[in-house]
Structures are given as C-alpha cells and as structure tokens.
C-alpha cells in the first residue's frame, strides 16, 4: 500500500510545488486530496473607478473582488490610460519594478509601473505605463474618435509589461484571467515565451472578450513586433497576413484553457471557435445575480483542476 501511495505522489510531482496535498492510508483505500485555486492574476482592460463605468470596467472591478472574498490571493493589472488622473486617483510609481526596457520592433520602450488602491474593496491595482503607448492617449481611439494605428503594439507592450512584472515579483498564479483586446496577446506569450518560467509553468488561462472594437487591421509591423523569445515564427501561419480584431481574439483562444463571457459580448462565431478547440465555455455571467461570486470562483477552480487528480476515496 505504501508503494501505491508513493506512485500517486510521483504522478503529481510536476504540480505539487503549487498545491498543498496529502495522502492518507486507511486500511484498504487511499484518500488523495488537493487544494483549489490559490492565486489569480487579472490582466484587465479597465477597472472602475479609474475608467468610465461600463460592463467591462465593472467586471474588471467586481470579478477580482469576488475571488478575493473567497480567500484567494489576487494581483490585478490594467493599462494606465491617458484619461486617468494620477493625483485624484492617488497613483504612485513603484520604483523597484519600473525601469525595464522592453524591445518592440527593435525599439526600446521604458516600462513604468504604478499602483493605487481601492479601499472599499481592499484591492490593489497595478498600472502599466509608457510614454509612447499610454501617456496622454486614450483607449482604442483618440479624442476625435480616430483609432490608434499602433493598438496592436500597445497590446504587445501591455502583455509583456504585466508578465515581466509578475516574473520579477516571483509570484506564481494558478489562473490568469485575460479580459479585452488589450490582453489578447498575453495567452500566447504565457504558453510560448514564458512557458519555462516558474511563475507561469503550471498556470491556466481564462479569456474574456470585450471592450472597445478595433476596426483597423493590424499591420505587418504588428507581426514583426510580436516576435519574442521562444517563438518559432510559425505561430501565425494559420492566420491571414493582415489580422483583424476577430483574428486577434482567436489567437488568444488558441492559447487559452477556457472562455468566460460577459453580457453584451457574446460573439457566436467566437463561441463556436472555442468549442471547436474543446474549451469550456461559461456565461454570459451577470455579476449582479445572486451567486455570481460563487459561480466565477468555482469556474476558475474547475479550470485549474483540469488534468489533475480528483479528490478520490477508493473504498
């Protein structure tokens, strides 16, 4: 019986570092237990009250709070859009995490990390900032409603900025929840470029589409800028030369483990594509309905548990 217990322990060696577990021997059966999701990383498009209230920003505010209220540890990121008043929102720079140069299309871009708190939720929010991509610039369009031609590169910088910061913090999330077009590059980078990093080796990714629409196609410069360590250059072979927002979201799903939908952003084609990939699909989730907090946390737990031994009692 002891040999059987040792065999079970070896099977979970890969993920045991991020899970507290025990094996109990009782007469002729083994009870194998593991804990649920402990840490969740949120890569969001926007969070109230830092951006205007809407479905996307309310989700960015409530979903992390739901998970935190269930006793899980969270880290929450968003871009530092130009509409955010740093003095009013009490943002301050985190010097020890700022100063890294991210090379995108052979150009250095300085990563600036800022932080603020939402006291009512006891939640800390990290902001990814850069003079070229975010300072004095709005979300996907400018003050005249003209779409920024480098939104693809802005998404690349945001994704790399978050992942490099988490790596520097030596924080190991179980689940990464990516929300909106600005986070769509992160799943591929996690699964390809950062796959051997201890912070991301065993994580699961949940993707939620939403936010403003990108109408301009992503340029060839975007494809060139996307290249990073560990990439073979063939990651976009199944996509057209010029990517649209729809292809960008499909790219995110290619490297995600689940699709979580918010009301108003249920694209039938994207849902069908997720099911074609075999991804679990949840939602649309109304965060105001009774039990929404339990539902989203349980969904994250179910995704984290995929491919891991269930709680067993062999009697």
C-alpha angles and dihedrals in degrees: 000000000000090000090054091052091050090049091053091050092052091052091061097041092112095059101026091093090069098037132064108221142160138196118218122197114210118171105289102353142064126223112204118189136180136179127248129244111320105176130033126187117205119203101185139180094223143338132212129272093025094061133028115292114262138129092280097049092043090053089048088055102039105038095060090045091052091053093045091051088058089062098260124136116242141190117194128197136182135165116267095241117199092247092068113103104217096198096047093045092042097234118172131183121254099221097191091056097040130078102060115135114223113201112219119174090348093305126113116234119187116232113221118187122199132177140202137169137233100212096192090059096033085231130144120211125202120208125207109214138178132167094230101044108029115012110107090351126115127217117282097333135037129237091282093051093254114143117239109247092214098055089120092056090046089056090050092052092046094051094047091044092055095045094046090049094050089048090051090050089052088226118155114207122197093201130028114198112199117193128189136356093295090065097043095102094054098078093057093045091049094050097039113022101029099030094114095046113108090229094061107021097105104023129123124221127220116190127203119187118212146105130081121350123250109218100172117082117245109254132232086258087064091056090050093046091050093067113107141153115313095017117127096203091245098089091101098040092112092052129080120260091253113048125209127198089268091059090045091056091046089052088055091051092050088067100033130096098212145007120230115188130210123205114274095024102077105133108186092206092052091047091050090049091051091051090047087057089050095246121154110248122206129182157311081244119204104210090199096059121100111269095019091127092054092043097055094043092048090049091054089048091052092051092047090051094054111121093007126110114273123231101277136192112183106192 
